Amino acid sequence: MTRSLLHLDDDAPRGIRSTSHTRFSVDDLREAKGVTTISVCLPARDEAATVGPIVEQLRRRLQLDVPLVDEIVVVDDHSTDGTAEVATAAGARVVDAATVLPEHGDGHGKGEVLWKSLHVSEGDLIVWCDADIVDFDVRFVTGLLGPLLCDDGVAFAKGHYRRPEADGEGGGRVTELVARPLLSMFFPHLAAIRQPLAGEYGGRREMLERLPFVQGYGVDVGLLIDVADEVGTAAMVEVDLDVRHHRNRPLAELSPQAMAVAATILHKARADLVTSTPSLVLPGVDGGRPRSLTVDVRERPPLAQLAAGLIRTG
């Protein structure tokens, strides 16, 4: 297959090209794959209800029916609900996050789990999907693989979708009230990206291993900023993945995520604007004293530097 992405939309904002999952068939991707190896990684914490069907779909349709994906890796972040057992039974390679590079972190937090999944996986291309998707379909993977396999100039593919459980469009409350305003102020070349906090994205290993990973919820927007800085927006593509059904969190649970996103963007804009462990003050319950919650947005180092011995243990 000619490695040229011919069907990118011309009206994408600020140079971020866009396309749709519908433009890439599984057979076309298998032909374009060649000797390229592909890893699908799922960060998971207490997702026993959804991780099994996701892995089963990936295993059956993208490994058994068509040999496209080389490995499915679930990195378990201290689950207590049987997530690891369910994922193993469905056919994934399950890795306990606490056992991976323990000298650099204990495994807690989405960003740390993504970082560790990059370390333990082997593919030339990495695709990440959240493990809480309901009614999962392999388009969440094939849509992201399309630009990466069919255009050598694409280094990073970011998904967007509509979310009926949220506002029907997909941006979400933290995106529209926190991420987009701050991106508009400090990183305007990324502000028009439809869903900067989406957990479905993929990229080339050699590029990803040069980037740091924010430990917690700030990882998605942190990677977006760092990828643009590393390879430029011309090497980035947005992919319409259609509709995503998932657990919609109540407003009260979003404050730590919003703090992590805000702290990450401000830290990337100017490191002295915010500490790497800001405290979130929460009102007391039933007239009690206010509570303080530390939000950790420290970064795990680029794996390329770790491999080269440039980062000390501890």
N, C-alpha and C positions, 0 to 999 in steps of 0.2 A: 504494500500500500504506500502511496506517496505520502510522505510525512509533511503534509501541509493542511492546516485547519481551514477549510474553505468556507465554512458556514457560520463564522462569527458575526454577530450583529454589529452594524455600523453605528448604532445610536447609543451605545453604552457610554455612561458618564465618565468624564475626566480620564479617558484613555484606558479604563478597565474594560476589556472586551467581554462579551457575554455570549452564551450559547445555551442549548437545551439538551437535556438527557435524551430526547427523542431522536437526535441526530446521530446517535451511535448505537448500532446493533451489536449484540454480543459476538456474532460471527465476524463482523468488521474489526472489533477490538481484538479478537483472537488472532486474526491475520496480521494486525498491526503490532501485536505483542512481540513477535519474534523471540529473541533470547532474553528479553526484559523480564525480570522477576518482580512479582507483585505481592505485597503484604497488605492485608486488611486488619487493622487493629481496633479493638473495642475497649475503651476504658470502662470499668464497671464497678459500681459499689451498690450492693443490695438491689440488683436488677434481675433477680431470679424469675420474675414474672414475664420478662420480655427478652432476655438475652438468648434463651433457647431457640425460639422461633427465628430470630435474626441469624444465628449461626446455622441453623438447619437450612434456611433459604440460601445462604451463601455457599454452603457445602454442596447442596444438591445442584443448584443452577450454575454456579461459577467454578465448580471443581469437578463434579461427576458428569453433568450434562455437557459442559464445555470447559476444557482445561484452561481457564483464564487466570484465576487467583492461585498463587502458589502456597500461601499459608493464611490461616485465620488465627489471630492471636487475641485472646482475652486477657487483659491485665487486671487482676482482681485487687481492688483497693480496700482491704480489710472488711470484706462483706461478712454479714452474720446470718444471711438468709438462704444459703445454699447456692449462691450465684456460681461459684466455681464448679460445683458438682453438675449443675444444669448445663453449663457451657461445655464441660468435658464430655458429657453424655451426647451432646448435639454434634460433637466433632471438632471443637476448637482445641488449640493448644493453649492451656491456661497457665498463666504465670502469676505467682504471688508477688505483688509489688514490693512487699517488705524484704524479699530475698534478693532484689536486684540493686546492685550498687549501694548496699546499706551504709557504706562509709560516707555517702553523699546525701543521704536522706532516708527517712523511715517509710516512705511510700505514700503518705497521705496527700490528698489534693489532686485535682484533675490534671493540672499542668505537670506535676511530678510523674503521674502515671503515664501521660503521653510521652514524656521524656524517656521514661524507662521502657516504654513499648518500642520506641525508636531504637533503643539499645539492644533489646532482645530479638527484634525482628530482623529479617535478612533481605527483604525485597529491595530492588532498585527504586521502585515506586512504593510509597506508603499512602494508604487511604485510611483516614480515621472516621468512624461513625460513633455517635452516642449509642449507648446500649438501652435506652428507654423508649425507643421508637415502637409504636404500636402499628400493626398492619405493615410491617417492614416489606419493602420490595428492593430487589437488587439494583434498581435504577439509582439508588443512593450511592452505589459504588461504581456502576458502569458509567453513569453520567460524569463523575469526576475523573474516571480513567480516560474518557474519550479525548479531551484536549491534551492530556499528558502523553498518551500513546500516539496520537495522530499529528502532533505538532512539536517538533524539537525545541521550538522557541518558548514553549509554555513550561514554567517551572513550578507553578502553584495553581490549583483549582479550588475555588471556594463555592460551596453550595448555597442556594437560597430556595425558599419554598413558601407556600401558604400554610398557615396554622389555624385550622378552624377552632381549636380549643382556646386560642388566644384572641387576637383581634380580627382574625380572618385573613389578614395580609401576611403577617410573619415577622415584622420587625421586633415586636415585643416591647414590654414596658421599660426594661433596663436599656435596651437599644435606643429607643426614641427619647427617653428622658435623661440618659446619662451618656451612653457611648457616642451617639451621633452629634450632640452638641459639643462634646469635648473634642471629637475628631475634627469637627468643623473649625474649631478654634486653633488646634495645634497641628493637625494633619489633614488639611482640606482636600488633598489629593485622594484621600480614602473615605471621605465623609459620605459620598453618594453610593458606596457599596451597600447593597440592599440589606444584608444581614451580617454585620461584622462579627457578631457573637455566635454565629452558627457553628455547631460542632462537627459538621460534615465537611471535610476538606482533605486535600491530598497534595503531595509534592514529591520532588526528586530527592532521594536520600542525600546525595552529595551536597545539596543546598541546605537541607534541613539540619544536617549535622554541623553546619557552621553557625547555627543560631542558638541563643539561650532560650530556655523555657521558663516562663513564670510559673511558680509552684501551684497556684490555685486557680480560681475562676477567671483570673485575668489572662490566662494562657491564650485564649482564642484571639482576642484583640491584640495581645502582645506579639503573637506570631505574625499577624496581619501587618502590623507596623514594621516588624523586622524583615519580613520577606520583601516588602516594597523597598525598604532601604537597601537590601542585599542585591536584588535582581531587577528592581524597577517595576512599575506598574504594567509595562508592555509585556512582561513575562507572566502576568497574572490573568486569570480568566474566571468570571462568574458563571455558574451553571444553574439553570432552572431545574430543580429536582421535583417540581410539581407540588404535591401536598404532603405534609408531615403531621402525623398524629402522635402525640406524646403526653406525658403527665404535665399538666400546667400547675405551677407552684402558686400558692396564695401569696398575696402582696407582702405579708409579714416575713416571709422567708427570703425575700429578694434583697433585703438591705445588705447582707454580707457580700452577695454577688455584685451589687451595684458599687459598693465600696472598693472591691477588688478591681473592677473594671476602671473606675475613676482613678484609683491609685496607680494602676498600670499605665494608663494613658499619660497621666501627669508625670510619672517617673520617666517614661520614654521621651516626653517633651523636654523635660529639664529635671535631672536627677535630684536636685536640691529642693524641689517643690514638695516632696512628700517622702516620709520615711518608708522603708521596705516592710515595716510591720505596723501600719497605722491601727489605731484603736477605734472601733465603732461603738458609740454610746447608744444604748437602748433604754427605753423608758422602763421603769420598774413595773412589776406585775401587782395589781390590786393595791396600789398605793405604796409599794415597796421601793427600795432604793434603786436608782438607775444602775444598769449593768454595763460592763465594758467587755467588748469582744475584740480580740486581736485578729486582724485579717492579714494573712501572710502573703506578700507579693514578692518575696525574694526569688531570685532566678537561679535555675540550675544551669551549669555552664555548657557551652557547645560541646557536643560529644567528640567532635574532631579535635578539640583542644585536650579533652580528657585522654583520648587515644594517643595523642602525641606527647603525653606526660607534662603538659603545660599547666595542669591544674593539680594542686596538691590534695592528698586525701584529707578529709575532715572538713 
